[in-house]
């Protein structure tokens, strides 16, 4: 898990949060979100980030794109994404701090 670029991971979760907000009443955006979230889940699993991968899986389990319909679980999913974002931000800041300390 030490070789993960948490800053890039933080950018990806930010993008996913924005995409989810745009997808709440847009079927095509919702499908795009689900596909991108699936790729993100795969990356997290490959890196051994099990806690975050489990959170991503929870989001995907509740994601059910429907044509001409508003997302029924949008608020719950947004909350899960925000928790993921918070965890990733902490890891990103810690990584930036440890890299800064190594340069001294």
N, C-alpha and C positions, 0 to 999 in steps of 0.2 A: 504494500500500500504506500510505501515511501516514494515510489517512482511516479506517482500520480501528480499531474499538474493541476492543482486545486484551483488556480486562477481560471484555467480553461473550463474546468468543471463548473465553476461558479458562473461563467458566461453562459454555458449551456443551460443551466437550470433557470437563469434569468430569461433566456430565450423561450424555454418551455413554459414558464409562467406567463409571459406575454402571449404566446401562441394559445395557451389555454383560455386566457381572457378573451381573445379574439374568436375562439371556437365555440363559446357558450351557445350561440344560436346560429352557427354556421356549420353545416354538415361536412363540407369539404375540409374546412380548417380543423374540425374535430378529428377527422380521419388522419389528417396530417400530424396533428398532435399525438394521436395514438401510435402512429408509425414511428415518429421521432422519439417518443417516450420508450418504445420497445427497444430501439437502438441504444438509448441511454441506459436502460436496464441491463442490456447485454454487456455494455462497456463496464458498468459498475460490477457486474458479476465476474467479468474477466480480470478485473483489478483486485478482487477479493474484498470489495466494500459491501459486505453482507448486510449491514444495517440499512445502508442507503438503498441497496438493491431490493430489500424487503419493502421499504417505503415505496419505491417505484412500482413494484409489483402490486401493492395495495391500490395505488392510483389507477393502474391499468385494469385491475379487477372491477373497478367501479366505472370505467370508461366504456360507454355503450353508444357509439354514434347512431343517431336516428335522423332520417330525412324529415325536414320540415317540423322539427321539434326542438324545444329548449332543453338544455342539459338539466336533468332532474337532480343531479348530485354535484353541481358545479361548486357550490360553497364548501362542501365537504372536501372535494378534490383540491380546491384552492388552498384550503387549510393544510392538507397533506403536502402540497408543493411548497408552501411557505415554511413548514417544518424542515423539509429537505434543504431548502435554500439557507435556512439558519445554520444547520449542521455543516453544510458545505462552506459557508462563509467563515465559520470558526476554523475549519481545517485550512482554508485558504490563507487566513490571517496568520495562523500558526506557522504555516509553511513559509510565508513571506518573512516572518520574524526570524525563523531559524536560518533562512538563507542570508538575511541581512547580517545576522550574527557571525556567519561563517566568513564573510568578506572582511571583517575587521582584522 
